[in-house]
C-alpha cells in the first residue's frame, strides 16, 4: 500500500516528539503503542534494528517511510482492517486511514 506523503509527514511530525529530525527508540515505542502493537523488549529491539537501515541507532525520515510501509503490509494489520471493511477485496488508502484513525486510535491518520 502506498501511503501519501502528507500522511507520512504528519505521522512523522507527531512521532518526532523532540523535533530533532530523527526518531529514538522511545519515540518509536510510543508510535507502536499508539498503533496498539505490543512487542516484547526483544521483539522491539529486533524491529528497531531492522528499521535502522544505516545502523545509526536512530530512525531517519527515509527509514521511517520504509518502516511504515512494512507495518501496513503486516498480515495482522491487514486482518484487522478486513474485519472492519469485510466487503473490500482491496483496501483503498482512505479505508486504511479510516481504520488507523477510528479503530487503532492513531491521530496521525
N, CA, C and O atoms as CSV, one atom per row, in Angstrom:
chain,resi,resn,atom,element,x,y,z
A,1,UNK,N,N,0.836,-1.176,0.000
A,1,UNK,CA,C,0.000,0.000,0.000
A,1,UNK,C,C,0.876,1.233,0.000
A,1,UNK,O,O,1.816,1.324,0.789
A,2,UNK,N,N,0.591,2.160,-0.851
A,2,UNK,CA,C,1.347,3.404,-0.888
A,2,UNK,C,C,0.702,4.411,0.063
A,2,UNK,O,O,-0.493,4.693,-0.035
A,3,UNK,N,N,1.482,4.935,0.957
A,3,UNK,CA,C,0.997,5.953,1.879
A,3,UNK,C,C,1.245,7.320,1.265
A,3,UNK,O,O,2.259,7.528,0.598
A,4,UNK,N,N,0.331,8.249,1.484
A,4,UNK,CA,C,0.530,9.583,0.929
A,4,UNK,C,C,1.637,10.295,1.699
A,4,UNK,O,O,1.800,10.101,2.904
A,5,UNK,N,N,2.389,11.117,0.986
A,5,UNK,CA,C,3.471,11.873,1.610
A,5,UNK,C,C,2.921,12.766,2.718
A,5,UNK,O,O,3.560,12.949,3.755
A,6,UNK,N,N,1.745,13.313,2.492
A,6,UNK,CA,C,1.125,14.183,3.502
A,6,UNK,C,C,0.878,13.419,4.804
A,6,UNK,O,O,1.181,13.917,5.889
A,7,UNK,N,N,0.334,12.224,4.693
A,7,UNK,CA,C,0.047,11.410,5.887
A,7,UNK,C,C,1.333,10.951,6.564
A,7,UNK,O,O,1.423,10.954,7.792
A,8,UNK,N,N,2.318,10.560,5.780
A,8,UNK,CA,C,3.592,10.119,6.349
A,8,UNK,C,C,4.257,11.280,7.076
A,8,UNK,O,O,4.781,11.113,8.178
A,9,UNK,N,N,4.235,12.450,6.459
A,9,UNK,CA,C,4.842,13.635,7.081
A,9,UNK,C,C,4.123,13.989,8.379
A,9,UNK,O,O,4.761,14.325,9.377
A,10,UNK,N,N,2.802,13.914,8.360
A,10,UNK,CA,C,2.019,14.193,9.567
A,10,UNK,C,C,2.346,13.184,10.670
A,10,UNK,O,O,2.521,13.560,11.830
A,11,UNK,N,N,2.428,11.904,10.303
A,11,UNK,CA,C,2.776,10.867,11.278
A,11,UNK,C,C,4.187,11.108,11.825
A,11,UNK,O,O,4.427,10.951,13.023
A,12,UNK,N,N,5.112,11.487,10.950
A,12,UNK,CA,C,6.496,11.780,11.373
A,12,UNK,C,C,6.504,12.911,12.386
A,12,UNK,O,O,7.145,12.808,13.432
A,13,UNK,N,N,5.804,13.977,12.084
A,13,UNK,CA,C,5.795,15.142,12.975
A,13,UNK,C,C,5.211,14.798,14.339
A,13,UNK,O,O,5.672,15.309,15.359
A,14,UNK,N,N,4.210,13.942,14.362
A,14,UNK,CA,C,3.627,13.539,15.644
A,14,UNK,C,C,4.527,12.558,16.385
A,14,UNK,O,O,4.485,12.489,17.614
A,15,UNK,N,N,5.327,11.813,15.668
A,15,UNK,CA,C,6.196,10.813,16.287
A,15,UNK,C,C,7.495,11.432,16.785
A,15,UNK,O,O,8.007,11.035,17.831
A,16,UNK,N,N,8.034,12.402,16.047
A,16,UNK,CA,C,9.301,13.058,16.426
A,16,UNK,C,C,9.016,14.087,17.529
A,16,UNK,O,O,8.994,15.295,17.289
A,17,UNK,N,N,8.798,13.568,18.742
A,17,UNK,CA,C,8.336,14.392,19.861
A,17,UNK,C,C,9.278,15.553,20.193
A,17,UNK,O,O,8.814,16.643,20.528
A,18,UNK,N,N,10.574,15.336,20.107
A,18,UNK,CA,C,11.508,16.399,20.471
A,18,UNK,C,C,11.968,17.231,19.271
A,18,UNK,O,O,12.812,18.117,19.411
A,19,UNK,N,N,11.411,16.944,18.098
A,19,UNK,CA,C,11.658,17.731,16.875
A,19,UNK,C,C,13.136,17.833,16.495
A,19,UNK,O,O,13.597,18.871,16.020
A,20,UNK,N,N,13.871,16.736,16.712
A,20,UNK,CA,C,15.291,16.773,16.355
A,20,UNK,C,C,15.575,16.187,14.974
A,20,UNK,O,O,16.728,16.129,14.548
A,21,UNK,N,N,14.520,15.751,14.272
A,21,UNK,CA,C,14.692,15.260,12.913
A,21,UNK,C,C,15.058,13.794,12.798
A,21,UNK,O,O,15.289,13.301,11.694
A,22,UNK,N,N,15.116,13.088,13.917
A,22,UNK,CA,C,15.371,11.646,13.948
A,22,UNK,C,C,14.489,11.044,15.042
A,22,UNK,O,O,14.011,11.748,15.931
A,23,UNK,N,N,14.286,9.740,14.960
A,23,UNK,CA,C,13.484,9.071,15.976
A,23,UNK,C,C,14.364,8.171,16.828
A,23,UNK,O,O,15.123,7.351,16.311
A,24,UNK,N,N,14.252,8.335,18.131
A,24,UNK,CA,C,14.954,7.462,19.064
A,24,UNK,C,C,14.049,6.269,19.385
A,24,UNK,O,O,12.894,6.224,18.961
A,25,UNK,N,N,14.576,5.323,20.124
A,25,UNK,CA,C,13.797,4.136,20.467
A,25,UNK,C,C,12.503,4.501,21.185
A,25,UNK,O,O,11.454,3.933,20.881
A,26,UNK,N,N,12.554,5.423,22.117
A,26,UNK,CA,C,11.364,5.794,22.888
A,26,UNK,C,C,10.266,6.343,21.974
A,26,UNK,O,O,9.091,6.024,22.158
A,27,UNK,N,N,10.640,7.160,20.994
A,27,UNK,CA,C,9.649,7.714,20.073
A,27,UNK,C,C,9.007,6.610,19.220
A,27,UNK,O,O,7.807,6.644,18.950
A,28,UNK,N,N,9.810,5.645,18.805
A,28,UNK,CA,C,9.266,4.529,18.014
A,28,UNK,C,C,8.383,3.646,18.896
A,28,UNK,O,O,7.342,3.170,18.442
A,29,UNK,N,N,8.783,3.424,20.147
A,29,UNK,CA,C,7.943,2.669,21.079
A,29,UNK,C,C,6.590,3.354,21.267
A,29,UNK,O,O,5.552,2.694,21.303
A,30,UNK,N,N,6.611,4.664,21.384
A,30,UNK,CA,C,5.363,5.420,21.547
A,30,UNK,C,C,4.471,5.265,20.318
A,30,UNK,O,O,3.258,5.101,20.447
A,31,UNK,N,N,5.070,5.317,19.129
A,31,UNK,CA,C,4.313,5.123,17.895
A,31,UNK,C,C,3.663,3.738,17.875
A,31,UNK,O,O,2.469,3.618,17.597
A,32,UNK,N,N,4.431,2.710,18.163
A,32,UNK,CA,C,3.897,1.351,18.149
A,32,UNK,C,C,2.792,1.191,19.181
A,32,UNK,O,O,1.809,0.490,18.941
A,33,UNK,N,N,2.949,1.833,20.315
A,33,UNK,CA,C,1.906,1.800,21.336
A,33,UNK,C,C,0.623,2.452,20.818
A,33,UNK,O,O,-0.469,1.933,21.046
A,34,UNK,N,N,0.748,3.576,20.128
A,34,UNK,CA,C,-0.418,4.242,19.540
A,34,UNK,C,C,-1.098,3.356,18.514
A,34,UNK,O,O,-2.313,3.433,18.330
A,35,UNK,N,N,-0.320,2.516,17.843
A,35,UNK,CA,C,-0.861,1.601,16.842
A,35,UNK,C,C,-1.345,0.287,17.470
A,35,UNK,O,O,-1.718,-0.653,16.768
A,36,UNK,N,N,-1.330,0.243,18.805
A,36,UNK,CA,C,-1.740,-0.961,19.547
A,36,UNK,C,C,-0.908,-2.182,19.187
A,36,UNK,O,O,-1.414,-3.304,19.162
A,37,UNK,N,N,0.361,-1.958,18.911
A,37,UNK,CA,C,1.283,-3.049,18.604
A,37,UNK,C,C,2.132,-3.301,19.839
A,37,UNK,O,O,3.048,-2.537,20.144
A,38,UNK,N,N,1.825,-4.356,20.530
A,38,UNK,CA,C,2.530,-4.694,21.756
A,38,UNK,C,C,3.636,-5.693,21.442
A,38,UNK,O,O,3.372,-6.825,21.036
A,39,UNK,N,N,4.866,-5.263,21.635
A,39,UNK,CA,C,6.021,-6.119,21.379
A,39,UNK,C,C,6.787,-6.325,22.675
A,39,UNK,O,O,6.857,-5.427,23.515
A,40,UNK,N,N,7.358,-7.505,22.831
A,40,UNK,CA,C,8.262,-7.716,23.957
A,40,UNK,C,C,9.496,-6.840,23.724
A,40,UNK,O,O,9.700,-6.336,22.620
A,41,UNK,N,N,10.294,-6.666,24.734
A,41,UNK,CA,C,11.516,-5.859,24.590
A,41,UNK,C,C,12.416,-6.454,23.505
A,41,UNK,O,O,12.982,-5.724,22.690
A,42,UNK,N,N,12.541,-7.766,23.499
A,42,UNK,CA,C,13.375,-8.443,22.499
A,42,UNK,C,C,12.816,-8.216,21.089
A,42,UNK,O,O,13.566,-7.920,20.158
A,43,UNK,N,N,11.490,-8.358,20.942
A,43,UNK,CA,C,10.856,-8.130,19.639
A,43,UNK,C,C,11.037,-6.675,19.196
A,43,UNK,O,O,11.303,-6.398,18.026
A,44,UNK,N,N,10.887,-5.755,20.150
A,44,UNK,CA,C,11.057,-4.346,19.801
A,44,UNK,C,C,12.485,-4.071,19.332
A,44,UNK,O,O,12.688,-3.409,18.314
A,45,UNK,N,N,13.459,-4.568,20.060
A,45,UNK,CA,C,14.864,-4.348,19.682
A,45,UNK,C,C,15.126,-4.878,18.274
A,45,UNK,O,O,15.806,-4.228,17.480
A,46,UNK,N,N,14.594,-6.044,17.969
A,46,UNK,CA,C,14.754,-6.625,16.644
A,46,UNK,C,C,14.069,-5.747,15.590
A,46,UNK,O,O,14.637,-5.477,14.531
A,47,UNK,N,N,12.845,-5.308,15.890
A,47,UNK,CA,C,12.096,-4.430,14.990
A,47,UNK,C,C,12.878,-3.141,14.736
A,47,UNK,O,O,12.998,-2.706,13.591
A,48,UNK,N,N,13.404,-2.534,15.787
A,48,UNK,CA,C,14.134,-1.273,15.664
A,48,UNK,C,C,15.411,-1.472,14.839
A,48,UNK,O,O,15.718,-0.665,13.962
A,49,UNK,N,N,16.146,-2.540,15.121
A,49,UNK,CA,C,17.377,-2.813,14.348
A,49,UNK,C,C,17.064,-2.984,12.871
A,49,UNK,O,O,17.805,-2.507,12.011
A,50,UNK,N,N,15.963,-3.666,12.580
A,50,UNK,CA,C,15.572,-3.871,11.183
A,50,UNK,C,C,15.209,-2.538,10.516
A,50,UNK,O,O,15.541,-2.313,9.352
A,51,UNK,N,N,14.537,-1.674,11.245
A,51,UNK,CA,C,14.128,-0.376,10.694
A,51,UNK,C,C,15.316,0.562,10.523
A,51,UNK,O,O,15.316,1.403,9.625
A,52,UNK,N,N,16.323,0.425,11.374
A,52,UNK,CA,C,17.502,1.299,11.365
A,52,UNK,C,C,18.503,0.803,10.315
A,52,UNK,O,O,19.540,0.224,10.642
A,53,UNK,N,N,18.161,1.047,9.053
A,53,UNK,CA,C,18.948,0.507,7.931
A,53,UNK,C,C,20.408,0.973,7.933
A,53,UNK,O,O,21.304,0.211,7.571
A,54,UNK,N,N,20.647,2.229,8.343
A,54,UNK,CA,C,22.027,2.738,8.310
A,54,UNK,C,C,22.795,2.438,9.602
A,54,UNK,O,O,23.948,2.838,9.759
A,55,UNK,N,N,22.134,1.728,10.523
A,55,UNK,CA,C,22.733,1.321,11.806
A,55,UNK,C,C,23.247,2.513,12.605
A,55,UNK,O,O,24.252,2.409,13.308
A,56,UNK,N,N,22.556,3.643,12.495
A,56,UNK,CA,C,22.945,4.848,13.221
A,56,UNK,C,C,22.392,4.936,14.629
A,56,UNK,O,O,22.729,5.860,15.369
A,57,UNK,N,N,21.549,3.990,15.012
A,57,UNK,CA,C,20.978,3.990,16.357
A,57,UNK,C,C,19.720,4.837,16.474
A,57,UNK,O,O,19.143,4.950,17.555
A,58,UNK,N,N,19.290,5.433,15.361
A,58,UNK,CA,C,18.065,6.223,15.306
A,58,UNK,C,C,17.384,5.941,13.972
A,58,UNK,O,O,17.961,5.308,13.088
A,59,UNK,N,N,16.150,6.421,13.838
A,59,UNK,CA,C,15.398,6.232,12.600
A,59,UNK,C,C,15.307,7.569,11.871
A,59,UNK,O,O,14.810,8.553,12.419
A,60,UNK,N,N,15.790,7.592,10.636
A,60,UNK,CA,C,15.695,8.790,9.800
A,60,UNK,C,C,14.327,8.831,9.129
A,60,UNK,O,O,13.568,7.865,9.207
A,61,UNK,N,N,14.013,9.932,8.478
A,61,UNK,CA,C,12.728,10.030,7.789
A,61,UNK,C,C,12.597,8.947,6.720
A,61,UNK,O,O,11.548,8.313,6.607
A,62,UNK,N,N,13.644,8.732,5.941
A,62,UNK,CA,C,13.602,7.700,4.894
A,62,UNK,C,C,13.368,6.318,5.504
A,62,UNK,O,O,12.595,5.525,4.967
A,63,UNK,N,N,14.030,6.033,6.618
A,63,UNK,CA,C,13.831,4.758,7.295
A,63,UNK,C,C,12.405,4.664,7.859
A,63,UNK,O,O,11.808,3.587,7.878
A,64,UNK,N,N,11.876,5.787,8.310
A,64,UNK,CA,C,10.511,5.847,8.834
A,64,UNK,C,C,9.499,5.484,7.753
A,64,UNK,O,O,8.558,4.729,7.998
A,65,UNK,N,N,9.702,6.028,6.554
A,65,UNK,CA,C,8.795,5.721,5.436
A,65,UNK,C,C,8.805,4.221,5.164
A,65,UNK,O,O,7.747,3.606,5.029
A,66,UNK,N,N,9.987,3.637,5.084
A,66,UNK,CA,C,10.120,2.205,4.848
A,66,UNK,C,C,9.484,1.411,5.981
A,66,UNK,O,O,8.821,0.401,5.746
A,67,UNK,N,N,9.691,1.873,7.212
A,67,UNK,CA,C,9.122,1.205,8.379
A,67,UNK,C,C,7.595,1.226,8.324
A,67,UNK,O,O,6.958,0.204,8.578
A,68,UNK,N,N,7.003,2.370,7.997
A,68,UNK,CA,C,5.545,2.465,7.908
A,68,UNK,C,C,4.991,1.557,6.817
A,68,UNK,O,O,3.985,0.876,7.018
A,69,UNK,N,N,5.646,1.550,5.669
A,69,UNK,CA,C,5.191,0.673,4.586
A,69,UNK,C,C,5.225,-0.784,5.030
A,69,UNK,O,O,4.335,-1.565,4.694
A,70,UNK,N,N,6.257,-1.142,5.786
A,70,UNK,CA,C,6.347,-2.503,6.309
A,70,UNK,C,C,5.259,-2.812,7.319
A,70,UNK,O,O,4.689,-3.903,7.313
A,71,UNK,N,N,4.971,-1.852,8.188
A,71,UNK,CA,C,3.911,-2.050,9.183
A,71,UNK,C,C,2.573,-2.303,8.513
A,71,UNK,O,O,1.822,-3.189,8.921
A,72,UNK,N,N,2.277,-1.517,7.478
A,72,UNK,CA,C,0.981,-1.635,6.834
A,72,UNK,C,C,0.903,-2.792,5.847
A,72,UNK,O,O,-0.123,-2.990,5.197
A,73,UNK,N,N,1.982,-3.553,5.735
A,73,UNK,CA,C,1.924,-4.756,4.914
A,73,UNK,C,C,1.872,-6.009,5.784
A,73,UNK,O,O,1.865,-7.128,5.271
A,74,UNK,N,N,1.836,-5.815,7.110
A,74,UNK,CA,C,1.808,-6.951,8.038
A,74,UNK,C,C,0.451,-7.638,7.986
A,74,UNK,O,O,-0.581,-6.966,7.994
A,75,UNK,N,N,0.436,-8.967,7.933
A,75,UNK,CA,C,-0.821,-9.708,7.877
A,75,UNK,C,C,-1.775,-9.379,9.025
A,75,UNK,O,O,-2.986,-9.314,8.812
A,76,UNK,N,N,-1.259,-9.171,10.231
A,76,UNK,CA,C,-2.134,-8.878,11.370
A,76,UNK,C,C,-2.878,-7.569,11.169
A,76,UNK,O,O,-4.054,-7.456,11.515
A,77,UNK,N,N,-2.191,-6.577,10.608
A,77,UNK,CA,C,-2.849,-5.298,10.340
A,77,UNK,C,C,-3.893,-5.481,9.246
A,77,UNK,O,O,-5.014,-4.985,9.361
A,78,UNK,N,N,-3.526,-6.188,8.192
A,78,UNK,CA,C,-4.469,-6.434,7.096
A,78,UNK,C,C,-5.684,-7.205,7.610
A,78,UNK,O,O,-6.815,-6.881,7.245
A,79,UNK,N,N,-5.469,-8.226,8.455
A,79,UNK,CA,C,-6.587,-8.992,9.015
A,79,UNK,C,C,-7.518,-8.107,9.827
A,79,UNK,O,O,-8.739,-8.193,9.696
A,80,UNK,N,N,-6.940,-7.256,10.666
A,80,UNK,CA,C,-7.757,-6.368,11.491
A,80,UNK,C,C,-8.554,-5.399,10.625
A,80,UNK,O,O,-9.725,-5.133,10.897
A,81,UNK,N,N,-7.921,-4.878,9.592
A,81,UNK,CA,C,-8.608,-3.936,8.706
A,81,UNK,C,C,-9.746,-4.623,7.966
A,81,UNK,O,O,-10.824,-4.047,7.821
A,82,UNK,N,N,-9.521,-5.843,7.497
A,82,UNK,CA,C,-10.575,-6.515,6.739
A,82,UNK,C,C,-11.770,-6.877,7.616
A,82,UNK,O,O,-12.872,-7.062,7.100
A,83,UNK,N,N,-11.577,-6.981,8.917
A,83,UNK,CA,C,-12.709,-7.191,9.818
A,83,UNK,C,C,-13.582,-5.939,9.888
A,83,UNK,O,O,-14.798,-6.031,10.061
A,84,UNK,N,N,-12.962,-4.780,9.753
A,84,UNK,CA,C,-13.705,-3.526,9.781
A,84,UNK,C,C,-14.357,-3.272,8.426
A,84,UNK,O,O,-15.460,-2.730,8.361
A,85,UNK,N,N,-13.686,-3.659,7.349
A,85,UNK,CA,C,-14.181,-3.460,5.984
A,85,UNK,C,C,-14.350,-4.833,5.323
A,85,UNK,O,O,-13.594,-5.163,4.410
A,86,UNK,N,N,-15.328,-5.645,5.763
A,86,UNK,CA,C,-15.409,-7.036,5.327
A,86,UNK,C,C,-15.727,-7.245,3.853
A,86,UNK,O,O,-15.450,-8.320,3.322
A,87,UNK,N,N,-16.289,-6.273,3.184
A,87,UNK,CA,C,-16.667,-6.472,1.790
A,87,UNK,C,C,-15.615,-5.968,0.822
A,87,UNK,O,O,-15.806,-6.034,-0.393
A,88,UNK,N,N,-14.529,-5.475,1.333
A,88,UNK,CA,C,-13.481,-4.931,0.476
A,88,UNK,C,C,-12.557,-6.041,0.006
A,88,UNK,O,O,-12.001,-6.785,0.814
A,89,UNK,N,N,-12.401,-6.145,-1.291
A,89,UNK,CA,C,-11.405,-7.068,-1.834
A,89,UNK,C,C,-10.018,-6.428,-1.749
A,89,UNK,O,O,-9.037,-7.076,-1.385
A,90,UNK,N,N,-9.965,-5.160,-2.089
A,90,UNK,CA,C,-8.726,-4.396,-1.976
A,90,UNK,C,C,-9.065,-3.136,-1.201
A,90,UNK,O,O,-10.086,-2.497,-1.456
A,91,UNK,N,N,-8.216,-2.783,-0.264
A,91,UNK,CA,C,-8.468,-1.612,0.560
A,91,UNK,C,C,-7.914,-0.361,-0.096
A,91,UNK,O,O,-6.807,-0.356,-0.633
A,92,UNK,N,N,-8.688,0.672,-0.044
A,92,UNK,CA,C,-8.215,1.950,-0.566
A,92,UNK,C,C,-7.385,2.630,0.512
A,92,UNK,O,O,-7.515,2.302,1.691
A,93,UNK,N,N,-6.533,3.573,0.125
A,93,UNK,CA,C,-5.799,4.335,1.143
A,93,UNK,C,C,-6.740,5.007,2.146
A,93,UNK,O,O,-6.419,5.103,3.330
A,94,UNK,N,N,-7.890,5.466,1.678
A,94,UNK,CA,C,-8.839,6.115,2.583
A,94,UNK,C,C,-9.352,5.124,3.625
A,94,UNK,O,O,-9.495,5.479,4.795
A,95,UNK,N,N,-9.632,3.881,3.213
A,95,UNK,CA,C,-10.092,2.869,4.154
A,95,UNK,C,C,-9.013,2.549,5.194
A,95,UNK,O,O,-9.314,2.397,6.378
A,96,UNK,N,N,-7.776,2.451,4.754
A,96,UNK,CA,C,-6.676,2.192,5.693
A,96,UNK,C,C,-6.579,3.333,6.692
A,96,UNK,O,O,-6.467,3.091,7.894
A,97,UNK,N,N,-6.620,4.563,6.220
A,97,UNK,CA,C,-6.513,5.723,7.107
A,97,UNK,C,C,-7.686,5.774,8.080
A,97,UNK,O,O,-7.505,6.087,9.257
A,98,UNK,N,N,-8.893,5.466,7.593
A,98,UNK,CA,C,-10.067,5.445,8.464
A,98,UNK,C,C,-9.890,4.392,9.551
A,98,UNK,O,O,-10.172,4.647,10.721
A,99,UNK,N,N,-9.429,3.228,9.166
A,99,UNK,CA,C,-9.190,2.166,10.147
A,99,UNK,C,C,-8.158,2.606,11.184
A,99,UNK,O,O,-8.382,2.459,12.385
A,100,UNK,N,N,-7.040,3.141,10.729
A,100,UNK,CA,C,-5.986,3.528,11.657
A,100,UNK,C,C,-6.471,4.627,12.604
A,100,UNK,O,O,-6.130,4.626,13.787
A,101,UNK,N,N,-7.256,5.552,12.089
A,101,UNK,CA,C,-7.751,6.665,12.906
A,101,UNK,C,C,-8.855,6.214,13.861
A,101,UNK,O,O,-8.794,6.506,15.056
A,102,UNK,N,N,-9.846,5.518,13.358
A,102,UNK,CA,C,-11.047,5.216,14.146
A,102,UNK,C,C,-10.912,3.957,15.004
A,102,UNK,O,O,-11.402,3.922,16.133
A,103,UNK,N,N,-10.269,2.950,14.490
A,103,UNK,CA,C,-10.158,1.694,15.223
A,103,UNK,C,C,-8.868,1.626,16.020
A,103,UNK,O,O,-8.884,1.282,17.202
A,104,UNK,N,N,-7.765,1.947,15.391
A,104,UNK,CA,C,-6.474,1.890,16.078
A,104,UNK,C,C,-6.211,3.148,16.914
A,104,UNK,O,O,-5.237,3.205,17.665
A,105,UNK,N,N,-7.073,4.144,16.781
A,105,UNK,CA,C,-6.975,5.400,17.544
A,105,UNK,C,C,-5.651,6.121,17.289
A,105,UNK,O,O,-5.064,6.700,18.203
A,106,UNK,N,N,-5.191,6.080,16.051
A,106,UNK,CA,C,-3.955,6.755,15.662
A,106,UNK,C,C,-4.316,8.117,15.077
A,106,UNK,O,O,-4.808,8.207,13.953
A,107,UNK,N,N,-4.073,9.152,15.831
A,107,UNK,CA,C,-4.441,10.506,15.419
A,107,UNK,C,C,-3.650,11.011,14.222
A,107,UNK,O,O,-4.010,12.025,13.624
A,108,UNK,N,N,-2.574,10.314,13.866
A,108,UNK,CA,C,-1.788,10.743,12.695
A,108,UNK,C,C,-2.546,10.503,11.408
A,108,UNK,O,O,-2.157,11.008,10.355
A,109,UNK,N,N,-3.625,9.740,11.478
A,109,UNK,CA,C,-4.402,9.446,10.284
A,109,UNK,C,C,-5.728,10.132,10.349
A,109,UNK,O,O,-6.534,10.007,9.427
